[in-house]
Amino acid sequence: MTFSLSTFRGSFPEFGDTTKYPDAMLNFWLSLAMTMVPQHVWRNQWVTGVSLYIAHEITLAASNKQTAANGGTPGQNSGIANSKAVGGVNVSYDSQSNSEKNAGYWNLTNYGKQFLRLARIFGARPIQL
């Protein structure tokens, strides 16, 4: 199996903007994903695992880039917000019900949650009878 940026961008069109998500950024995370997502474990779903890994990392990287562009300090961890107030309007979300248990860092994006859920399944190698 081989991974290509064009296949990634086709599967995840939200990352199609090559200015916001340049090939160099994707290739950086691809090189790490190649080590972190073992092909012998993921087998025919390896491209899926690599894609979710990259999507998670570039989502966080884009957030850091936006923070820096707004004059903030990139890389600061603020966690998952579960409450927000603007004027007289308050919104709160239950961030626990849609989080993966003991996932920490992977819970910071939906892609990370999907990646970890599948990694746990493929890592356990379930057998169906």
Secondary structure as the mmCIF struct_conf table of DSSP 4:
data_model
#
loop_
_struct_conf.conf_type_id
_struct_conf.id
_struct_conf.beg_label_comp_id
_struct_conf.beg_label_asym_id
_struct_conf.beg_label_seq_id
_struct_conf.end_label_comp_id
_struct_conf.end_label_asym_id
_struct_conf.end_label_seq_id
HELX_RH_AL_P HELX_RH_AL_P1 LEU A 5 SER A 11
HELX_RH_3T_P HELX_RH_3T_P1 PRO A 13 PHE A 15
TURN_TY1_P TURN_TY1_P1 THR A 18 LYS A 20
BEND BEND1 TYR A 21 TYR A 21
HELX_RH_AL_P HELX_RH_AL_P2 ASP A 23 MET A 36
BEND BEND2 VAL A 37 VAL A 37
HELX_RH_AL_P HELX_RH_AL_P3 GLN A 39 TRP A 42
HELX_RH_3T_P HELX_RH_3T_P2 ARG A 43 GLN A 45
HELX_RH_AL_P HELX_RH_AL_P4 TRP A 46 ALA A 69
TURN_TY1_P TURN_TY1_P2 ASN A 70 GLY A 71
BEND BEND3 GLY A 72 GLY A 72
TURN_TY1_P TURN_TY1_P3 PRO A 74 GLY A 75
STRN STRN1 SER A 83 VAL A 86
TURN_TY1_P TURN_TY1_P4 GLY A 87 GLY A 88
STRN STRN2 VAL A 89 SER A 92
TURN_TY1_P TURN_TY1_P5 SER A 95 ASN A 98
BEND BEND4 SER A 99 SER A 99
HELX_LH_PP_P HELX_LH_PP_P1 GLU A 100 GLU A 100
TURN_TY1_P TURN_TY1_P6 LYS A 101 ASN A 102
HELX_RH_3T_P HELX_RH_3T_P3 GLY A 104 LEU A 108
BEND BEND5 THR A 109 THR A 109
HELX_RH_AL_P HELX_RH_AL_P5 ASN A 110 ALA A 124
#
